[in-house]
Amino acid sequence: FVLVVALISLSFGGAVGLMFLMLGCALPQYNQYWPLFVLFFYILSPIPYCIARRLVDDTDATSNACKELAIFLTTGIVVSAFGLPIVFARAELIYWGACALILTGNTVIFATILGFFLVFGSNDDFSWQQW
């Protein structure tokens, strides 16, 4: 039952985050769709960590370079996702109100992605690695 509630909560978080992104693009006073490039960052952000989890044996307790590189790359992708709307707003491609909505959507989406890895990332019977 707990996993079902977690899955519903994560899907709700993803929907709310995408709603903020779409509001930042599609409201009549903004009407610019450049911020949709942030969707690429949403897709790319979990990939380095997923690859590192497949390649690394979790039995040793010491840190390892592959996992740290994956976390570094993921951090770069997340920072880029937050920086792109700010660059668009500074270049006057989008309005600052749209930038605020997109940054709010980024926060919700990345919190949802983090929540997914926290809930389904353990190596128990029900794991995302089985998918």
Backbone atoms as SQL, in Angstrom:
CREATE TABLE atoms (id INTEGER PRIMARY KEY, chain TEXT, resi INTEGER, resn TEXT, atom TEXT, x REAL, y REAL, z REAL);
INSERT INTO atoms VALUES
  (1, 'A', 1, 'PHE', 'N', 0.825, -1.201, 0.000),
  (2, 'A', 1, 'PHE', 'CA', 0.000, 0.000, 0.000),
  (3, 'A', 1, 'PHE', 'C', 0.866, 1.261, 0.000),
  (4, 'A', 2, 'VAL', 'N', 1.997, 1.188, 0.686),
  (5, 'A', 2, 'VAL', 'CA', 2.885, 2.341, 0.763),
  (6, 'A', 2, 'VAL', 'C', 3.469, 2.670, -0.605),
  (7, 'A', 3, 'LEU', 'N', 3.806, 1.639, -1.367),
  (8, 'A', 3, 'LEU', 'CA', 4.357, 1.880, -2.701),
  (9, 'A', 3, 'LEU', 'C', 3.329, 2.487, -3.645),
  (10, 'A', 4, 'VAL', 'N', 2.076, 2.105, -3.488),
  (11, 'A', 4, 'VAL', 'CA', 1.024, 2.671, -4.332),
  (12, 'A', 4, 'VAL', 'C', 0.850, 4.156, -4.021),
  (13, 'A', 5, 'VAL', 'N', 0.861, 4.495, -2.739),
  (14, 'A', 5, 'VAL', 'CA', 0.742, 5.899, -2.343),
  (15, 'A', 5, 'VAL', 'C', 1.943, 6.688, -2.853),
  (16, 'A', 6, 'ALA', 'N', 3.132, 6.100, -2.756),
  (17, 'A', 6, 'ALA', 'CA', 4.334, 6.773, -3.252),
  (18, 'A', 6, 'ALA', 'C', 4.254, 6.987, -4.754),
  (19, 'A', 7, 'LEU', 'N', 3.797, 5.989, -5.483),
  (20, 'A', 7, 'LEU', 'CA', 3.684, 6.114, -6.933),
  (21, 'A', 7, 'LEU', 'C', 2.665, 7.174, -7.327),
  (22, 'A', 8, 'ILE', 'N', 1.545, 7.227, -6.635),
  (23, 'A', 8, 'ILE', 'CA', 0.530, 8.249, -6.917),
  (24, 'A', 8, 'ILE', 'C', 1.064, 9.635, -6.579),
  (25, 'A', 9, 'SER', 'N', 1.792, 9.757, -5.478),
  (26, 'A', 9, 'SER', 'CA', 2.367, 11.047, -5.093),
  (27, 'A', 9, 'SER', 'C', 3.404, 11.511, -6.108),
  (28, 'A', 10, 'LEU', 'N', 4.224, 10.595, -6.582),
  (29, 'A', 10, 'LEU', 'CA', 5.227, 10.952, -7.574),
  (30, 'A', 10, 'LEU', 'C', 4.594, 11.362, -8.899),
  (31, 'A', 11, 'SER', 'N', 3.556, 10.683, -9.314),
  (32, 'A', 11, 'SER', 'CA', 2.888, 11.058, -10.564),
  (33, 'A', 11, 'SER', 'C', 2.190, 12.413, -10.420),
  (34, 'A', 12, 'PHE', 'N', 1.638, 12.686, -9.241),
  (35, 'A', 12, 'PHE', 'CA', 1.026, 13.996, -9.001),
  (36, 'A', 12, 'PHE', 'C', 2.089, 15.091, -9.035),
  (37, 'A', 13, 'GLY', 'N', 3.243, 14.830, -8.434),
  (38, 'A', 13, 'GLY', 'CA', 4.330, 15.809, -8.463),
  (39, 'A', 13, 'GLY', 'C', 4.814, 16.085, -9.875),
  (40, 'A', 14, 'GLY', 'N', 4.942, 15.038, -10.681),
  (41, 'A', 14, 'GLY', 'CA', 5.335, 15.232, -12.068),
  (42, 'A', 14, 'GLY', 'C', 4.320, 16.045, -12.855),
  (43, 'A', 15, 'ALA', 'N', 3.043, 15.788, -12.608),
  (44, 'A', 15, 'ALA', 'CA', 1.998, 16.532, -13.309),
  (45, 'A', 15, 'ALA', 'C', 1.989, 18.004, -12.901),
  (46, 'A', 16, 'VAL', 'N', 2.191, 18.271, -11.624),
  (47, 'A', 16, 'VAL', 'CA', 2.214, 19.658, -11.156),
  (48, 'A', 16, 'VAL', 'C', 3.433, 20.388, -11.730),
  (49, 'A', 17, 'GLY', 'N', 4.578, 19.729, -11.757),
  (50, 'A', 17, 'GLY', 'CA', 5.776, 20.348, -12.320),
  (51, 'A', 17, 'GLY', 'C', 5.624, 20.661, -13.796),
  (52, 'A', 18, 'LEU', 'N', 5.055, 19.733, -14.548),
  (53, 'A', 18, 'LEU', 'CA', 4.829, 19.998, -15.973),
  (54, 'A', 18, 'LEU', 'C', 3.773, 21.077, -16.186),
  (55, 'A', 19, 'MET', 'N', 2.811, 21.167, -15.261),
  (56, 'A', 19, 'MET', 'CA', 1.813, 22.233, -15.354),
  (57, 'A', 19, 'MET', 'C', 2.480, 23.599, -15.216),
  (58, 'A', 20, 'PHE', 'N', 3.405, 23.732, -14.253),
  (59, 'A', 20, 'PHE', 'CA', 4.111, 25.001, -14.105),
  (60, 'A', 20, 'PHE', 'C', 4.934, 25.318, -15.350),
  (61, 'A', 21, 'LEU', 'N', 5.558, 24.326, -15.926),
  (62, 'A', 21, 'LEU', 'CA', 6.333, 24.547, -17.149),
  (63, 'A', 21, 'LEU', 'C', 5.428, 25.006, -18.287),
  (64, 'A', 22, 'MET', 'N', 4.293, 24.359, -18.449),
  (65, 'A', 22, 'MET', 'CA', 3.376, 24.745, -19.521),
  (66, 'A', 22, 'MET', 'C', 2.766, 26.122, -19.274),
  (67, 'A', 23, 'LEU', 'N', 2.495, 26.440, -18.000),
  (68, 'A', 23, 'LEU', 'CA', 1.977, 27.783, -17.707),
  (69, 'A', 23, 'LEU', 'C', 3.008, 28.851, -18.047),
  (70, 'A', 24, 'GLY', 'N', 4.273, 28.562, -17.791),
  (71, 'A', 24, 'GLY', 'CA', 5.326, 29.518, -18.138),
  (72, 'A', 24, 'GLY', 'C', 5.474, 29.715, -19.628),
  (73, 'A', 25, 'CYS', 'N', 5.018, 28.759, -20.404),
  (74, 'A', 25, 'CYS', 'CA', 5.116, 28.869, -21.865),
  (75, 'A', 25, 'CYS', 'C', 3.834, 29.372, -22.510),
  (76, 'A', 26, 'ALA', 'N', 2.700, 28.892, -22.050),
  (77, 'A', 26, 'ALA', 'CA', 1.465, 29.046, -22.818),
  (78, 'A', 26, 'ALA', 'C', 0.524, 30.138, -22.329),
  (79, 'A', 27, 'LEU', 'N', 0.785, 30.755, -21.194),
  (80, 'A', 27, 'LEU', 'CA', -0.101, 31.844, -20.789),
  (81, 'A', 27, 'LEU', 'C', -0.062, 32.960, -21.830),
  (82, 'A', 28, 'PRO', 'N', -1.206, 33.594, -22.093),
  (83, 'A', 28, 'PRO', 'CA', -1.256, 34.579, -23.186),
  (84, 'A', 28, 'PRO', 'C', -0.263, 35.733, -23.039),
  (85, 'A', 29, 'GLN', 'N', 0.033, 36.157, -21.807),
  (86, 'A', 29, 'GLN', 'CA', 0.972, 37.274, -21.664),
  (87, 'A', 29, 'GLN', 'C', 2.420, 36.853, -21.902),
  (88, 'A', 30, 'TYR', 'N', 2.722, 35.551, -21.831),
  (89, 'A', 30, 'TYR', 'CA', 4.092, 35.073, -22.070),
  (90, 'A', 30, 'TYR', 'C', 4.236, 34.565, -23.505),
  (91, 'A', 31, 'ASN', 'N', 3.507, 33.525, -23.861),
  (92, 'A', 31, 'ASN', 'CA', 3.382, 33.027, -25.236),
  (93, 'A', 31, 'ASN', 'C', 4.724, 32.799, -25.937),
  (94, 'A', 32, 'GLN', 'N', 5.700, 32.264, -25.233),
  (95, 'A', 32, 'GLN', 'CA', 6.982, 31.880, -25.812),
  (96, 'A', 32, 'GLN', 'C', 7.276, 30.446, -25.400),
  (97, 'A', 33, 'TYR', 'N', 7.669, 29.628, -26.349),
  (98, 'A', 33, 'TYR', 'CA', 7.859, 28.206, -26.071),
  (99, 'A', 33, 'TYR', 'C', 9.328, 27.791, -26.009),
  (100, 'A', 34, 'TRP', 'N', 10.235, 28.739, -25.913),
  (101, 'A', 34, 'TRP', 'CA', 11.653, 28.422, -25.754),
  (102, 'A', 34, 'TRP', 'C', 11.931, 27.599, -24.495),
  (103, 'A', 35, 'PRO', 'N', 11.252, 27.832, -23.396),
  (104, 'A', 35, 'PRO', 'CA', 11.563, 27.071, -22.176),
  (105, 'A', 35, 'PRO', 'C', 11.279, 25.574, -22.267),
  (106, 'A', 36, 'LEU', 'N', 10.615, 25.125, -23.304),
  (107, 'A', 36, 'LEU', 'CA', 10.368, 23.685, -23.431),
  (108, 'A', 36, 'LEU', 'C', 11.661, 22.898, -23.661),
  (109, 'A', 37, 'PHE', 'N', 12.756, 23.588, -23.953),
  (110, 'A', 37, 'PHE', 'CA', 14.046, 22.904, -24.055),
  (111, 'A', 37, 'PHE', 'C', 14.470, 22.304, -22.718),
  (112, 'A', 38, 'VAL', 'N', 13.860, 22.743, -21.638),
  (113, 'A', 38, 'VAL', 'CA', 14.155, 22.196, -20.314),
  (114, 'A', 38, 'VAL', 'C', 13.732, 20.723, -20.247),
  (115, 'A', 39, 'LEU', 'N', 12.804, 20.308, -21.077),
  (116, 'A', 39, 'LEU', 'CA', 12.370, 18.909, -21.092),
  (117, 'A', 39, 'LEU', 'C', 13.529, 17.961, -21.388),
  (118, 'A', 40, 'PHE', 'N', 14.486, 18.398, -22.199),
  (119, 'A', 40, 'PHE', 'CA', 15.657, 17.560, -22.469),
  (120, 'A', 40, 'PHE', 'C', 16.444, 17.285, -21.192),
  (121, 'A', 41, 'PHE', 'N', 16.529, 18.302, -20.330),
  (122, 'A', 41, 'PHE', 'CA', 17.246, 18.120, -19.065),
  (123, 'A', 41, 'PHE', 'C', 16.502, 17.162, -18.144),
  (124, 'A', 42, 'TYR', 'N', 15.168, 17.182, -18.193),
  (125, 'A', 42, 'TYR', 'CA', 14.389, 16.241, -17.373),
  (126, 'A', 42, 'TYR', 'C', 14.675, 14.803, -17.803),
  (127, 'A', 43, 'ILE', 'N', 14.828, 14.597, -19.100),
  (128, 'A', 43, 'ILE', 'CA', 15.089, 13.256, -19.616),
  (129, 'A', 43, 'ILE', 'C', 16.532, 12.839, -19.329),
  (130, 'A', 44, 'LEU', 'N', 17.473, 13.773, -19.465),
  (131, 'A', 44, 'LEU', 'CA', 18.885, 13.448, -19.304),
  (132, 'A', 44, 'LEU', 'C', 19.321, 13.287, -17.850),
  (133, 'A', 45, 'SER', 'N', 18.643, 13.911, -16.913),
  (134, 'A', 45, 'SER', 'CA', 19.148, 13.957, -15.540),
  (135, 'A', 45, 'SER', 'C', 19.300, 12.597, -14.860),
  (136, 'A', 46, 'PRO', 'N', 18.390, 11.647, -15.002),
  (137, 'A', 46, 'PRO', 'CA', 18.620, 10.382, -14.303),
  (138, 'A', 46, 'PRO', 'C', 19.551, 9.410, -15.029),
  (139, 'A', 47, 'ILE', 'N', 19.909, 9.679, -16.271),
  (140, 'A', 47, 'ILE', 'CA', 20.665, 8.712, -17.066),
  (141, 'A', 47, 'ILE', 'C', 22.057, 8.417, -16.499),
  (142, 'A', 48, 'PRO', 'N', 22.874, 9.421, -16.116),
  (143, 'A', 48, 'PRO', 'CA', 24.211, 9.067, -15.600),
  (144, 'A', 48, 'PRO', 'C', 24.153, 8.210, -14.333),
  (145, 'A', 49, 'TYR', 'N', 23.252, 8.525, -13.444),
  (146, 'A', 49, 'TYR', 'CA', 23.171, 7.760, -12.195),
  (147, 'A', 49, 'TYR', 'C', 22.655, 6.348, -12.454),
  (148, 'A', 50, 'CYS', 'N', 21.719, 6.201, -13.375),
  (149, 'A', 50, 'CYS', 'CA', 21.220, 4.855, -13.704),
  (150, 'A', 50, 'CYS', 'C', 22.325, 4.002, -14.321),
  (151, 'A', 51, 'ILE', 'N', 23.133, 4.598, -15.188),
  (152, 'A', 51, 'ILE', 'CA', 24.240, 3.857, -15.787),
  (153, 'A', 51, 'ILE', 'C', 25.254, 3.470, -14.720),
  (154, 'A', 52, 'ALA', 'N', 25.562, 4.397, -13.826),
  (155, 'A', 52, 'ALA', 'CA', 26.534, 4.105, -12.775),
  (156, 'A', 52, 'ALA', 'C', 26.026, 3.021, -11.830),
  (157, 'A', 53, 'ARG', 'N', 24.743, 2.997, -11.549),
  (158, 'A', 53, 'ARG', 'CA', 24.198, 1.959, -10.665),
  (159, 'A', 53, 'ARG', 'C', 24.303, 0.585, -11.308),
  (160, 'A', 54, 'ARG', 'N', 24.204, 0.533, -12.609),
  (161, 'A', 54, 'ARG', 'CA', 24.344, -0.749, -13.306),
  (162, 'A', 54, 'ARG', 'C', 25.783, -1.237, -13.325),
  (163, 'A', 55, 'LEU', 'N', 26.725, -0.296, -13.411),
  (164, 'A', 55, 'LEU', 'CA', 28.130, -0.663, -13.564),
  (165, 'A', 55, 'LEU', 'C', 28.855, -0.917, -12.250),
  (166, 'A', 56, 'VAL', 'N', 28.339, -0.356, -11.162),
  (167, 'A', 56, 'VAL', 'CA', 29.054, -0.379, -9.890),
  (168, 'A', 56, 'VAL', 'C', 28.482, -1.456, -8.986),
  (169, 'A', 57, 'ASP', 'N', 29.368, -2.176, -8.336),
  (170, 'A', 57, 'ASP', 'CA', 28.958, -3.151, -7.334),
  (171, 'A', 57, 'ASP', 'C', 28.746, -2.420, -6.013),
  (172, 'A', 58, 'ASP', 'N', 27.565, -2.543, -5.419),
  (173, 'A', 58, 'ASP', 'CA', 27.234, -1.815, -4.195),
  (174, 'A', 58, 'ASP', 'C', 27.742, -2.490, -2.930),
  (175, 'A', 59, 'THR', 'N', 28.482, -3.582, -3.037),
  (176, 'A', 59, 'THR', 'CA', 28.889, -4.294, -1.835),
  (177, 'A', 59, 'THR', 'C', 30.005, -3.577, -1.082),
  (178, 'A', 60, 'ASP', 'N', 30.865, -2.836, -1.781),
  (179, 'A', 60, 'ASP', 'CA', 31.919, -2.130, -1.060),
  (180, 'A', 60, 'ASP', 'C', 31.389, -0.798, -0.535),
  (181, 'A', 61, 'ALA', 'N', 31.780, -0.469, 0.680),
  (182, 'A', 61, 'ALA', 'CA', 31.257, 0.714, 1.344),
  (183, 'A', 61, 'ALA', 'C', 32.034, 1.980, 0.984),
  (184, 'A', 62, 'THR', 'N', 33.179, 1.833, 0.348),
  (185, 'A', 62, 'THR', 'CA', 33.964, 3.007, -0.012),
  (186, 'A', 62, 'THR', 'C', 33.339, 3.716, -1.202),
  (187, 'A', 63, 'SER', 'N', 33.642, 5.002, -1.329),
  (188, 'A', 63, 'SER', 'CA', 33.117, 5.732, -2.479),
  (189, 'A', 63, 'SER', 'C', 33.883, 5.291, -3.725),
  (190, 'A', 64, 'ASN', 'N', 33.252, 5.426, -4.845),
  (191, 'A', 64, 'ASN', 'CA', 33.964, 5.046, -6.053),
  (192, 'A', 64, 'ASN', 'C', 33.807, 6.119, -7.117),
  (193, 'A', 65, 'ALA', 'N', 34.767, 6.175, -8.011),
  (194, 'A', 65, 'ALA', 'CA', 34.872, 7.265, -8.970),
  (195, 'A', 65, 'ALA', 'C', 33.723, 7.269, -9.975),
  (196, 'A', 66, 'CYS', 'N', 33.244, 6.106, -10.355),
  (197, 'A', 66, 'CYS', 'CA', 32.160, 6.035, -11.343),
  (198, 'A', 66, 'CYS', 'C', 30.878, 6.672, -10.800),
  (199, 'A', 67, 'LYS', 'N', 30.538, 6.345, -9.565),
  (200, 'A', 67, 'LYS', 'CA', 29.335, 6.902, -8.968),
  (201, 'A', 67, 'LYS', 'C', 29.481, 8.404, -8.731),
  (202, 'A', 68, 'GLU', 'N', 30.667, 8.825, -8.312),
  (203, 'A', 68, 'GLU', 'CA', 30.877, 10.250, -8.085),
  (204, 'A', 68, 'GLU', 'C', 30.843, 11.038, -9.394),
  (205, 'A', 69, 'LEU', 'N', 31.354, 10.459, -10.471),
  (206, 'A', 69, 'LEU', 'CA', 31.267, 11.106, -11.780),
  (207, 'A', 69, 'LEU', 'C', 29.811, 11.220, -12.225),
  (208, 'A', 70, 'ALA', 'N', 29.034, 10.182, -11.978),
  (209, 'A', 70, 'ALA', 'CA', 27.613, 10.217, -12.344),
  (210, 'A', 70, 'ALA', 'C', 26.878, 11.298, -11.561),
  (211, 'A', 71, 'ILE', 'N', 27.180, 11.420, -10.280),
  (212, 'A', 71, 'ILE', 'CA', 26.532, 12.464, -9.476),
  (213, 'A', 71, 'ILE', 'C', 26.971, 13.844, -9.959),
  (214, 'A', 72, 'PHE', 'N', 28.241, 13.989, -10.330),
  (215, 'A', 72, 'PHE', 'CA', 28.732, 15.254, -10.858),
  (216, 'A', 72, 'PHE', 'C', 28.023, 15.620, -12.158),
  (217, 'A', 73, 'LEU', 'N', 27.896, 14.664, -13.073),
  (218, 'A', 73, 'LEU', 'CA', 27.205, 14.932, -14.338),
  (219, 'A', 73, 'LEU', 'C', 25.733, 15.262, -14.121),
  (220, 'A', 74, 'THR', 'N', 25.099, 14.540, -13.201),
  (221, 'A', 74, 'THR', 'CA', 23.694, 14.819, -12.888),
  (222, 'A', 74, 'THR', 'C', 23.541, 16.215, -12.315),
  (223, 'A', 75, 'THR', 'N', 24.464, 16.606, -11.442),
  (224, 'A', 75, 'THR', 'CA', 24.421, 17.952, -10.879),
  (225, 'A', 75, 'THR', 'C', 24.590, 19.002, -11.971),
  (226, 'A', 76, 'GLY', 'N', 25.480, 18.763, -12.915),
  (227, 'A', 76, 'GLY', 'CA', 25.644, 19.691, -14.033),
  (228, 'A', 76, 'GLY', 'C', 24.391, 19.821, -14.874),
  (229, 'A', 77, 'ILE', 'N', 23.710, 18.721, -15.086),
  (230, 'A', 77, 'ILE', 'CA', 22.469, 18.748, -15.867),
  (231, 'A', 77, 'ILE', 'C', 21.388, 19.528, -15.117),
  (232, 'A', 78, 'VAL', 'N', 21.277, 19.302, -13.820),
  (233, 'A', 78, 'VAL', 'CA', 20.258, 20.001, -13.022),
  (234, 'A', 78, 'VAL', 'C', 20.549, 21.500, -12.968),
  (235, 'A', 79, 'VAL', 'N', 21.801, 21.868, -12.768),
  (236, 'A', 79, 'VAL', 'CA', 22.160, 23.288, -12.744),
  (237, 'A', 79, 'VAL', 'C', 21.884, 23.927, -14.102),
  (238, 'A', 80, 'SER', 'N', 22.146, 23.225, -15.176),
  (239, 'A', 80, 'SER', 'CA', 21.858, 23.742, -16.516),
  (240, 'A', 80, 'SER', 'C', 20.361, 23.946, -16.720),
  (241, 'A', 81, 'ALA', 'N', 19.558, 23.047, -16.158),
  (242, 'A', 81, 'ALA', 'CA', 18.109, 23.189, -16.285),
  (243, 'A', 81, 'ALA', 'C', 17.605, 24.421, -15.551),
  (244, 'A', 82, 'PHE', 'N', 18.253, 24.771, -14.455),
  (245, 'A', 82, 'PHE', 'CA', 17.862, 25.987, -13.744),
  (246, 'A', 82, 'PHE', 'C', 18.456, 27.236, -14.400),
  (247, 'A', 83, 'GLY', 'N', 19.602, 27.085, -15.044),
  (248, 'A', 83, 'GLY', 'CA', 20.245, 28.235, -15.655),
  (249, 'A', 83, 'GLY', 'C', 19.639, 28.650, -16.987),
  (250, 'A', 84, 'LEU', 'N', 19.123, 27.696, -17.745),
  (251, 'A', 84, 'LEU', 'CA', 18.603, 28.007, -19.082),
  (252, 'A', 84, 'LEU', 'C', 17.457, 29.026, -19.053),
  (253, 'A', 85, 'PRO', 'N', 16.437, 28.880, -18.190),
  (254, 'A', 85, 'PRO', 'CA', 15.386, 29.911, -18.172),
  (255, 'A', 85, 'PRO', 'C', 15.904, 31.278, -17.723),
  (256, 'A', 86, 'ILE', 'N', 16.908, 31.293, -16.846),
  (257, 'A', 86, 'ILE', 'CA', 17.466, 32.571, -16.407),
  (258, 'A', 86, 'ILE', 'C', 18.200, 33.240, -17.566),
  (259, 'A', 87, 'VAL', 'N', 18.921, 32.451, -18.348),
  (260, 'A', 87, 'VAL', 'CA', 19.608, 32.998, -19.530),
  (261, 'A', 87, 'VAL', 'C', 18.583, 33.506, -20.547),
  (262, 'A', 88, 'PHE', 'N', 17.507, 32.758, -20.734),
  (263, 'A', 88, 'PHE', 'CA', 16.453, 33.209, -21.650),
  (264, 'A', 88, 'PHE', 'C', 15.826, 34.518, -21.174),
  (265, 'A', 89, 'ALA', 'N', 15.620, 34.646, -19.869),
  (266, 'A', 89, 'ALA', 'CA', 15.021, 35.867, -19.340),
  (267, 'A', 89, 'ALA', 'C', 15.993, 37.043, -19.453),
  (268, 'A', 90, 'ARG', 'N', 17.276, 36.804, -19.192),
  (269, 'A', 90, 'ARG', 'CA', 18.266, 37.876, -19.315),
  (270, 'A', 90, 'ARG', 'C', 18.427, 38.323, -20.772),
  (271, 'A', 91, 'ALA', 'N', 18.264, 37.396, -21.703),
  (272, 'A', 91, 'ALA', 'CA', 18.354, 37.731, -23.128),
  (273, 'A', 91, 'ALA', 'C', 17.037, 38.280, -23.660),
  (274, 'A', 92, 'GLU', 'N', 16.051, 38.401, -22.792),
  (275, 'A', 92, 'GLU', 'CA', 14.723, 38.916, -23.121),
  (276, 'A', 92, 'GLU', 'C', 13.994, 38.077, -24.168),
  (277, 'A', 93, 'LEU', 'N', 14.265, 36.771, -24.166),
  (278, 'A', 93, 'LEU', 'CA', 13.480, 35.857, -24.993),
  (279, 'A', 93, 'LEU', 'C', 12.176, 35.491, -24.303),
  (280, 'A', 94, 'ILE', 'N', 12.201, 35.448, -22.968),
  (281, 'A', 94, 'ILE', 'CA', 10.998, 35.187, -22.177),
  (282, 'A', 94, 'ILE', 'C', 10.905, 36.254, -21.091),
  (283, 'A', 95, 'TYR', 'N', 9.745, 36.374, -20.484),
  (284, 'A', 95, 'TYR', 'CA', 9.541, 37.320, -19.398),
  (285, 'A', 95, 'TYR', 'C', 9.997, 36.709, -18.079),
  (286, 'A', 96, 'TRP', 'N', 10.247, 37.573, -17.102),
  (287, 'A', 96, 'TRP', 'CA', 10.708, 37.092, -15.803),
  (288, 'A', 96, 'TRP', 'C', 9.619, 36.312, -15.070),
  (289, 'A', 97, 'GLY', 'N', 8.364, 36.635, -15.305),
  (290, 'A', 97, 'GLY', 'CA', 7.270, 35.865, -14.699),
  (291, 'A', 97, 'GLY', 'C', 7.250, 34.432, -15.221),
  (292, 'A', 98, 'ALA', 'N', 7.494, 34.283, -16.517),
  (293, 'A', 98, 'ALA', 'CA', 7.583, 32.946, -17.100),
  (294, 'A', 98, 'ALA', 'C', 8.789, 32.210, -16.542),
  (295, 'A', 99, 'CYS', 'N', 9.878, 32.932, -16.330),
  (296, 'A', 99, 'CYS', 'CA', 11.078, 32.321, -15.753),
  (297, 'A', 99, 'CYS', 'C', 10.787, 31.801, -14.351),
  (298, 'A', 100, 'ALA', 'N', 10.044, 32.563, -13.567),
  (299, 'A', 100, 'ALA', 'CA', 9.699, 32.118, -12.213),
  (300, 'A', 100, 'ALA', 'C', 8.828, 30.869, -12.242),
  (301, 'A', 101, 'LEU', 'N', 7.876, 30.821, -13.153),
  (302, 'A', 101, 'LEU', 'CA', 7.036, 29.625, -13.271),
  (303, 'A', 101, 'LEU', 'C', 7.863, 28.409, -13.694),
  (304, 'A', 102, 'ILE', 'N', 8.789, 28.604, -14.593),
  (305, 'A', 102, 'ILE', 'CA', 9.613, 27.495, -15.078),
  (306, 'A', 102, 'ILE', 'C', 10.560, 27.009, -13.984),
  (307, 'A', 103, 'LEU', 'N', 11.119, 27.929, -13.215),
  (308, 'A', 103, 'LEU', 'CA', 11.987, 27.536, -12.112),
  (309, 'A', 103, 'LEU', 'C', 11.206, 26.784, -11.030),
  (310, 'A', 104, 'THR', 'N', 9.968, 27.186, -10.813),
  (311, 'A', 104, 'THR', 'CA', 9.112, 26.450, -9.872),
  (312, 'A', 104, 'THR', 'C', 8.839, 25.046, -10.400),
  (313, 'A', 105, 'GLY', 'N', 8.544, 24.943, -11.684),
  (314, 'A', 105, 'GLY', 'CA', 8.333, 23.632, -12.296),
  (315, 'A', 105, 'GLY', 'C', 9.580, 22.770, -12.228),
  (316, 'A', 106, 'ASN', 'N', 10.755, 23.381, -12.443),
  (317, 'A', 106, 'ASN', 'CA', 12.013, 22.635, -12.321),
  (318, 'A', 106, 'ASN', 'C', 12.185, 22.077, -10.916),
  (319, 'A', 107, 'THR', 'N', 11.913, 22.899, -9.918),
  (320, 'A', 107, 'THR', 'CA', 12.054, 22.455, -8.531),
  (321, 'A', 107, 'THR', 'C', 11.153, 21.261, -8.244),
  (322, 'A', 108, 'VAL', 'N', 9.911, 21.334, -8.694),
  (323, 'A', 108, 'VAL', 'CA', 8.958, 20.244, -8.442),
  (324, 'A', 108, 'VAL', 'C', 9.365, 18.984, -9.209),
  (325, 'A', 109, 'ILE', 'N', 9.751, 19.120, -10.458),
  (326, 'A', 109, 'ILE', 'CA', 10.119, 17.955, -11.269),
  (327, 'A', 109, 'ILE', 'C', 11.364, 17.273, -10.718),
  (328, 'A', 110, 'PHE', 'N', 12.382, 18.045, -10.382),
  (329, 'A', 110, 'PHE', 'CA', 13.604, 17.420, -9.869),
  (330, 'A', 110, 'PHE', 'C', 13.403, 16.840, -8.480),
  (331, 'A', 111, 'ALA', 'N', 12.528, 17.429, -7.688),
  (332, 'A', 111, 'ALA', 'CA', 12.178, 16.811, -6.404),
  (333, 'A', 111, 'ALA', 'C', 11.435, 15.496, -6.636),
  (334, 'A', 112, 'THR', 'N', 10.617, 15.441, -7.667),
  (335, 'A', 112, 'THR', 'CA', 9.912, 14.205, -8.007),
  (336, 'A', 112, 'THR', 'C', 10.893, 13.129, -8.478),
  (337, 'A', 113, 'ILE', 'N', 11.867, 13.514, -9.301),
  (338, 'A', 113, 'ILE', 'CA', 12.872, 12.548, -9.756),
  (339, 'A', 113, 'ILE', 'C', 13.690, 12.035, -8.580),
  (340, 'A', 114, 'LEU', 'N', 14.072, 12.930, -7.675),
  (341, 'A', 114, 'LEU', 'CA', 14.796, 12.518, -6.474),
  (342, 'A', 114, 'LEU', 'C', 13.942, 11.596, -5.621),
  (343, 'A', 115, 'GLY', 'N', 12.663, 11.921, -5.477),
  (344, 'A', 115, 'GLY', 'CA', 11.754, 11.058, -4.720),
  (345, 'A', 115, 'GLY', 'C', 11.623, 9.681, -5.334),
  (346, 'A', 116, 'PHE', 'N', 11.617, 9.607, -6.652),
  (347, 'A', 116, 'PHE', 'CA', 11.558, 8.309, -7.318),
  (348, 'A', 116, 'PHE', 'C', 12.756, 7.452, -6.949),
  (349, 'A', 117, 'PHE', 'N', 13.951, 8.055, -6.991),
  (350, 'A', 117, 'PHE', 'CA', 15.151, 7.292, -6.662),
  (351, 'A', 117, 'PHE', 'C', 15.207, 6.929, -5.180),
  (352, 'A', 118, 'LEU', 'N', 14.657, 7.762, -4.322),
  (353, 'A', 118, 'LEU', 'CA', 14.645, 7.428, -2.899),
  (354, 'A', 118, 'LEU', 'C', 13.659, 6.311, -2.587),
  (355, 'A', 119, 'VAL', 'N', 12.508, 6.318, -3.266),
  (356, 'A', 119, 'VAL', 'CA', 11.480, 5.307, -2.993),
  (357, 'A', 119, 'VAL', 'C', 11.807, 3.985, -3.674),
  (358, 'A', 120, 'PHE', 'N', 12.168, 4.033, -4.945),
  (359, 'A', 120, 'PHE', 'CA', 12.356, 2.810, -5.717),
  (360, 'A', 120, 'PHE', 'C', 13.825, 2.459, -5.947),
  (361, 'A', 121, 'GLY', 'N', 14.760, 3.147, -5.303),
  (362, 'A', 121, 'GLY', 'CA', 16.170, 2.927, -5.561),
  (363, 'A', 121, 'GLY', 'C', 16.826, 1.873, -4.710),
  (364, 'A', 122, 'SER', 'N', 16.148, 1.379, -3.702),
  (365, 'A', 122, 'SER', 'CA', 16.785, 0.368, -2.850),
  (366, 'A', 122, 'SER', 'C', 16.786, -0.980, -3.557),
  (367, 'A', 123, 'ASN', 'N', 17.651, -1.857, -3.108),
  (368, 'A', 123, 'ASN', 'CA', 17.776, -3.170, -3.744),
  (369, 'A', 123, 'ASN', 'C', 16.908, -4.207, -3.037),
  (370, 'A', 124, 'ASP', 'N', 15.642, -3.957, -2.935),
  (371, 'A', 124, 'ASP', 'CA', 14.730, -4.912, -2.316),
  (372, 'A', 124, 'ASP', 'C', 13.959, -5.655, -3.401),
  (373, 'A', 125, 'ASP', 'N', 12.892, -6.320, -3.015),
  (374, 'A', 125, 'ASP', 'CA', 12.134, -7.127, -3.976),
  (375, 'A', 125, 'ASP', 'C', 11.466, -6.281, -5.056),
  (376, 'A', 126, 'PHE', 'N', 11.029, -5.087, -4.701),
  (377, 'A', 126, 'PHE', 'CA', 10.339, -4.212, -5.651),
  (378, 'A', 126, 'PHE', 'C', 11.251, -3.047, -5.975),
  (379, 'A', 127, 'SER', 'N', 12.025, -3.161, -7.016),
  (380, 'A', 127, 'SER', 'CA', 13.018, -2.135, -7.334),
  (381, 'A', 127, 'SER', 'C', 12.851, -1.693, -8.781),
  (382, 'A', 128, 'TRP', 'N', 13.245, -0.451, -9.054),
  (383, 'A', 128, 'TRP', 'CA', 13.141, 0.069, -10.417),
  (384, 'A', 128, 'TRP', 'C', 14.149, -0.602, -11.324),
  (385, 'A', 129, 'GLN', 'N', 15.165, -1.270, -10.751),
  (386, 'A', 129, 'GLN', 'CA', 16.158, -1.949, -11.574),
  (387, 'A', 129, 'GLN', 'C', 15.567, -3.171, -12.274),
  (388, 'A', 130, 'GLN', 'N', 14.487, -3.704, -11.747),
  (389, 'A', 130, 'GLN', 'CA', 13.849, -4.838, -12.390),
  (390, 'A', 130, 'GLN', 'C', 13.085, -4.427, -13.642),
  (391, 'A', 131, 'TRP', 'N', 12.789, -3.143, -13.785),
  (392, 'A', 131, 'TRP', 'CA', 12.036, -2.679, -14.932),
  (393, 'A', 131, 'TRP', 'C', 12.979, -2.590, -16.076);
